[in-house]
Amino acid sequence: MHRLLRTFTALTALTALGLTTGCSAESGAGKERTATEAGPSTDATGKASRNAFWVDPESAAARQVRQWEQEGRTQDAAALKRISEQPMAVWPAGDDPAPDIKAAVDGAAQGDRTAVLVAYNIPHRDCGQHSAGGAHSSDFYRQWIDTFAGAIGDRSAVVILEPDAVAHIVDGCTPAEYHAERYQLLSEAIQRLKKQPRVKVYLDAGNPGWISQADKLAEPLKQAGIDQADGFSLNVSNFQGDDTIKAYGRSLSEVVGGKHFVMDTSRNGKGPLAGDRADAWCNPPGRGLGTPPTDRTGDALLDAVLWIKRPGDSDGPCRGGPAAGQWWPDYALGLARNAKAT
């Protein structure tokens, strides 16, 4: 994947997850949920709001804020709080995802919030690019997913399943001999994760700037088990604007049985970098934080706006950045300073 390693407008009264699972005539399309289970938080502008999702008090951004405050860089620290005070996804790393997951779901439970987690370990990941790697075999991946799901237990969690995995099949980057295996593993992963009582699973579907015709994803997503998932995710680690993502999401939903979706707005406040797509995905300059995470979207199909990519984590060793997934404070500060006005 071209990005990091680490790293709901509900229409009915739902479980403690506080996320949408569908709509009915009684609930009313587009009605916002009350989010009574979530405590107060602040958005990127410092305005009071409610948020159902967990904020990691030990994120790289939070640690950087504390360091800069100690060093007297008070203005920079204040700007960086636009990242550190927002909920972001956790990307468990290594062969054992359990410690990172347990820390997140336990921390979330203490505040009656929901942890957002990313399962990103599919074999032959990222076509050998900056985030290459993944499980070394199908059997190991099954074991990894079993551990991942087990670590969640009965806690509330949203799981974004395998960013780029399906889109890389569609664009031809993943060799054909791996397609059947990948579809099977993704379908099995959804089934395993859905055994946990308070887990929502969103199978990743790339972004509008990548697979421009949404219907090309329909059959691949079905083969990967989208019917058993709660929906799909869009724009993970990318920069497409909110309106573009929503329009694409509605088009894709129509061809996959009306499934709902979530979208990553962590760095899309200024939209994508102009120019060739091949040069725009990796640490593009001048980008900014996007719409803050919320499950109050006002859109019947859009379950949540999330920060799935952790702002400030590098996309890879391009434009002076560190390795993929490594914290880059200067880039983070730029995103914060260019944050979308909300």
C-alpha positions as CSV (number, residue, x, y, z in Angstrom):
1,M,0.0,0.0,0.0
2,H,1.1,3.5,-0.7
3,R,0.9,4.5,2.9
4,L,1.5,3.9,6.6
5,L,1.8,0.6,8.5
6,R,0.9,1.7,12.0
7,T,-0.2,2.7,13.0
8,F,-22.2,6.6,12.4
9,T,-25.2,8.6,11.4
10,A,-27.3,6.0,12.9
11,L,-30.8,5.7,12.0
12,T,-31.9,3.4,14.8
13,A,-31.0,2.9,18.4
14,L,-28.1,0.5,18.2
15,T,-25.8,-1.5,20.3
16,A,-23.1,0.1,22.5
17,L,-21.1,0.5,19.4
18,G,-23.4,3.4,18.5
19,L,-23.0,2.7,14.8
20,T,-25.5,2.2,12.0
21,T,-26.4,-1.2,10.6
22,G,-29.2,-0.2,8.4
23,C,-32.3,2.0,8.0
24,S,-36.0,1.6,8.2
25,A,-39.1,3.5,7.4
26,E,-39.5,4.2,11.1
27,S,-36.1,5.7,11.7
28,G,-36.1,8.2,8.9
29,A,-33.3,8.6,6.3
30,G,-30.5,10.8,7.3
31,K,-31.5,11.2,10.9
32,E,-28.6,11.8,13.3
33,R,-28.1,9.7,16.3
34,T,-27.8,11.1,19.8
35,A,-24.5,9.5,20.6
36,T,-25.4,9.5,24.3
37,E,-22.8,6.9,25.0
38,A,-19.9,9.2,23.9
39,G,-18.4,11.8,26.2
40,P,-17.5,15.3,25.1
41,S,-14.5,16.0,22.9
42,T,-13.3,18.8,20.6
43,D,-13.1,19.0,16.9
44,A,-10.1,20.4,14.9
45,T,-11.2,24.0,15.6
46,G,-11.6,23.4,19.3
47,K,-15.3,23.5,19.2
48,A,-17.2,21.3,21.7
49,S,-18.7,18.2,20.2
50,R,-19.5,14.6,21.0
51,N,-17.5,11.6,19.6
52,A,-18.1,7.9,19.9
53,F,-14.5,7.0,19.1
54,W,-11.5,6.6,21.3
55,V,-8.7,9.1,21.5
56,D,-5.3,7.5,22.1
57,P,-3.6,9.4,24.9
58,E,-0.2,7.9,24.0
59,S,-0.2,8.5,20.3
60,A,2.9,9.8,18.6
61,A,1.1,13.1,18.2
62,A,0.2,13.3,21.9
63,R,3.8,12.5,22.9
64,Q,5.1,15.2,20.5
65,V,2.8,17.8,22.0
66,R,4.1,17.1,25.5
67,Q,7.7,17.2,24.2
68,W,7.2,20.5,22.4
69,E,5.5,22.0,25.5
70,Q,8.5,21.1,27.6
71,E,10.8,22.7,25.0
72,G,8.8,25.9,24.9
73,R,7.4,25.3,21.4
74,T,3.9,26.3,22.7
75,Q,2.5,27.5,19.4
76,D,3.6,24.3,17.5
77,A,2.3,22.2,20.4
78,A,-1.1,24.0,20.3
79,A,-1.4,23.4,16.5
80,L,-0.5,19.7,16.9
81,K,-3.3,19.2,19.4
82,R,-5.6,19.4,16.3
83,I,-4.2,15.8,15.7
84,S,-3.5,14.5,19.2
85,E,-7.0,15.3,20.5
86,Q,-8.8,13.5,17.7
87,P,-9.6,9.7,17.6
88,M,-7.4,7.9,15.1
89,A,-7.2,4.2,14.0
90,V,-4.8,1.8,15.5
91,W,-2.7,-0.3,13.1
92,P,-1.4,-3.3,15.1
93,A,2.1,-4.2,13.9
94,G,4.2,-7.4,14.1
95,D,3.3,-11.1,14.3
96,D,1.2,-10.6,17.5
97,P,-1.5,-7.9,17.1
98,A,-3.0,-8.6,20.6
99,P,-1.1,-6.1,22.7
100,D,-2.0,-3.1,20.6
101,I,-5.6,-4.2,20.2
102,K,-6.1,-4.9,23.9
103,A,-4.7,-1.5,24.8
104,A,-7.0,0.2,22.4
105,V,-10.3,-1.6,23.2
106,D,-9.7,-1.5,27.0
107,G,-8.9,2.2,26.8
108,A,-12.0,2.8,24.7
109,A,-14.1,0.8,27.1
110,Q,-13.1,3.0,30.1
111,G,-14.5,6.0,28.4
112,D,-17.5,4.2,26.8
113,R,-16.1,4.8,23.4
114,T,-15.4,2.6,20.3
115,A,-11.9,1.7,19.1
116,V,-11.1,1.9,15.4
117,L,-8.7,-0.8,14.3
118,V,-7.0,-1.6,11.0
119,A,-6.3,-5.2,9.9
120,Y,-3.4,-4.9,7.5
121,N,-1.4,-8.1,7.1
122,I,-2.7,-9.8,4.0
123,P,-0.1,-11.9,2.2
124,H,1.7,-10.2,-0.8
125,R,0.7,-6.8,0.6
126,D,1.2,-3.6,-1.4
127,C,2.7,-5.3,-4.5
128,G,6.2,-4.9,-3.2
129,Q,6.0,-1.1,-2.7
130,H,6.7,1.0,0.4
131,S,4.4,-1.0,2.7
132,A,5.3,-4.4,1.3
133,G,5.2,-7.4,3.5
134,G,2.2,-9.1,5.3
135,A,1.8,-12.6,6.5
136,H,4.2,-15.1,5.0
137,S,1.4,-17.7,4.4
138,S,-2.3,-18.2,4.3
139,D,-2.3,-20.3,7.4
140,F,-0.3,-17.7,9.3
141,Y,-2.8,-15.0,8.2
142,R,-5.7,-17.0,9.5
143,Q,-3.9,-17.4,12.8
144,W,-3.2,-13.7,12.9
145,I,-6.8,-12.7,12.2
146,D,-8.0,-15.2,14.9
147,T,-5.7,-13.5,17.4
148,F,-6.8,-10.1,16.2
149,A,-10.5,-10.9,16.7
150,G,-9.9,-12.7,20.0
151,A,-8.1,-9.7,21.4
152,I,-11.1,-7.6,20.8
153,G,-13.3,-9.9,22.9
154,D,-16.6,-8.4,23.8
155,R,-15.4,-4.8,23.5
156,S,-16.7,-2.3,20.9
157,A,-14.6,-1.9,17.8
158,V,-14.8,-0.8,14.2
159,V,-12.4,-2.8,12.0
160,I,-11.1,-1.6,8.6
161,L,-10.2,-4.7,6.7
162,E,-7.1,-4.8,4.6
163,P,-6.6,-1.4,2.9
164,D,-5.9,-1.7,-0.8
165,A,-6.2,-5.5,-0.9
166,V,-9.3,-5.6,-3.3
167,A,-8.3,-2.5,-5.3
168,H,-4.9,-4.0,-6.0
169,I,-6.7,-7.0,-7.5
170,V,-8.8,-4.7,-9.7
171,D,-5.9,-2.6,-11.0
172,G,-3.8,-5.7,-11.8
173,C,-1.0,-4.9,-9.4
174,T,-1.5,-8.2,-7.4
175,P,-0.5,-11.1,-9.6
176,A,-3.4,-13.3,-10.8
177,E,-2.1,-16.4,-9.1
178,Y,-2.8,-14.8,-5.7
179,H,-6.4,-13.6,-6.4
180,A,-8.3,-16.7,-5.3
181,E,-6.3,-17.0,-2.1
182,R,-6.9,-13.3,-1.3
183,Y,-10.6,-13.5,-1.9
184,Q,-10.8,-16.6,0.4
185,L,-8.7,-15.0,3.1
186,L,-10.7,-11.8,3.1
187,S,-14.1,-13.6,3.3
188,E,-12.8,-15.8,6.1
189,A,-11.5,-12.8,8.0
190,I,-14.9,-11.1,7.8
191,Q,-16.6,-14.2,9.1
192,R,-14.1,-14.5,12.0
193,L,-14.3,-10.9,13.0
194,K,-18.1,-10.9,12.9
195,K,-18.1,-13.6,15.6
196,Q,-17.2,-10.9,18.1
197,P,-20.5,-9.5,19.4
198,R,-19.7,-5.8,19.1
199,V,-17.5,-5.5,16.0
200,K,-18.3,-3.7,12.8
201,V,-16.3,-4.7,9.8
202,Y,-15.7,-2.5,6.7
203,L,-13.9,-4.1,3.7
204,D,-11.6,-1.6,2.0
205,A,-12.6,-0.4,-1.5
206,G,-9.8,2.0,-2.4
207,N,-10.6,5.5,-3.4
208,P,-12.2,7.5,-6.3
209,G,-8.9,8.6,-7.7
210,W,-7.7,5.0,-8.1
211,I,-10.5,2.9,-9.5
212,S,-12.5,5.6,-11.1
213,Q,-15.5,3.4,-12.1
214,A,-17.1,2.1,-8.9
215,D,-18.9,-0.8,-10.7
216,K,-15.5,-2.4,-11.4
217,L,-15.2,-3.1,-7.7
218,A,-18.6,-4.8,-7.4
219,E,-17.8,-8.4,-8.3
220,P,-14.4,-8.3,-6.5
221,L,-16.0,-7.0,-3.3
222,K,-18.6,-9.7,-3.5
223,Q,-16.0,-12.4,-4.0
224,A,-14.2,-11.0,-1.0
225,G,-17.3,-11.4,1.2
226,I,-18.8,-7.9,1.3
227,D,-22.3,-9.4,1.8
228,Q,-21.2,-10.5,5.3
229,A,-19.5,-7.3,6.2
230,D,-21.1,-4.2,7.6
231,G,-19.9,-2.2,4.6
232,F,-16.8,-0.8,2.9
233,S,-14.2,1.9,3.6
234,L,-13.0,4.6,1.2
235,N,-10.1,6.9,0.8
236,V,-7.8,5.2,3.4
237,S,-4.5,7.2,3.5
238,N,-5.7,9.2,0.5
239,F,-6.7,12.8,-0.2
240,Q,-9.9,12.8,-2.2
241,G,-12.4,15.5,-1.0
242,D,-15.5,14.7,1.0
243,D,-18.1,15.3,-1.7
244,T,-16.1,13.2,-4.2
245,I,-15.9,10.3,-1.7
246,K,-19.6,10.5,-0.8
247,A,-20.7,10.5,-4.5
248,Y,-18.4,7.5,-5.2
249,G,-19.7,5.7,-2.0
250,R,-23.3,6.1,-3.1
251,S,-22.5,4.7,-6.6
252,L,-20.6,1.8,-5.1
253,S,-23.3,1.1,-2.6
254,E,-25.8,0.7,-5.4
255,V,-23.9,-2.2,-6.9
256,V,-23.1,-4.1,-3.7
257,G,-26.5,-4.4,-2.2
258,G,-26.9,-1.0,-0.6
259,K,-24.0,-1.5,1.8
260,H,-23.0,1.4,4.0
261,F,-19.6,2.9,4.1
262,V,-17.1,4.9,6.2
263,M,-14.5,7.3,4.8
264,D,-11.0,8.5,5.8
265,T,-10.8,12.3,6.0
266,S,-7.5,12.5,8.0
267,R,-5.5,14.4,5.3
268,N,-8.1,15.5,2.7
269,G,-8.7,19.0,3.9
270,K,-7.0,20.5,0.9
271,G,-7.9,17.7,-1.5
272,P,-5.4,15.7,-3.6
273,L,-2.2,17.2,-5.0
274,A,-2.7,18.4,-8.5
275,G,-0.9,16.5,-11.2
276,D,-0.1,12.9,-12.0
277,R,-1.6,10.4,-9.6
278,A,1.6,8.5,-9.5
279,D,3.3,11.5,-7.9
280,A,0.5,12.6,-5.6
281,W,0.0,9.8,-3.1
282,C,3.3,9.8,-1.2
283,N,3.8,12.6,1.4
284,P,2.3,15.3,-0.9
285,P,3.2,18.8,0.3
286,G,0.6,21.4,1.3
287,R,-2.1,19.0,2.4
288,G,-4.2,19.5,5.5
289,L,-6.4,17.8,8.1
290,G,-9.9,17.1,6.9
291,T,-13.3,16.8,8.6
292,P,-12.9,15.6,12.2
293,P,-14.0,12.0,13.0
294,T,-17.7,11.6,13.9
295,D,-20.6,9.2,13.6
296,R,-22.9,12.1,13.1
297,T,-22.7,12.3,9.4
298,G,-26.3,13.3,8.4
299,D,-26.0,10.8,5.6
300,A,-28.1,7.6,5.6
301,L,-25.3,5.6,3.9
302,L,-22.3,7.1,5.5
303,D,-21.8,5.4,8.9
304,A,-18.8,7.5,10.0
305,V,-16.1,9.9,9.1
306,L,-12.9,8.5,10.5
307,W,-9.2,9.3,10.6
308,I,-7.9,5.9,9.5
309,K,-4.5,7.1,8.4
310,R,-2.8,8.5,11.4
311,P,-1.9,12.1,10.4
312,G,1.9,12.6,10.6
313,D,2.8,9.0,9.8
314,S,4.9,8.9,6.7
315,D,3.7,7.3,3.4
316,G,7.2,6.1,2.7
317,P,10.7,7.4,1.9
318,C,9.7,10.0,-0.5
319,R,9.9,13.8,-0.4
320,G,12.3,13.5,2.5
321,G,10.1,11.3,4.6
322,P,11.0,8.4,6.9
323,A,10.0,4.8,6.2
324,A,6.3,4.1,5.8
325,G,4.4,4.3,9.0
326,Q,7.1,6.2,10.9
327,W,6.2,9.4,12.7
328,W,7.2,12.6,10.9
329,P,6.5,15.6,13.2
330,D,7.3,18.3,10.6
331,Y,4.8,16.8,8.1
332,A,2.2,16.5,11.0
333,L,2.7,20.1,11.8
334,G,2.0,21.1,8.2
335,L,-1.2,19.1,8.2
336,A,-2.3,20.7,11.4
337,R,-1.6,24.2,10.2
338,N,-3.5,23.6,7.0
339,A,-6.5,22.0,8.7
340,K,-9.8,22.3,7.0
341,A,-12.0,25.0,8.5
342,T,-15.1,23.4,10.1
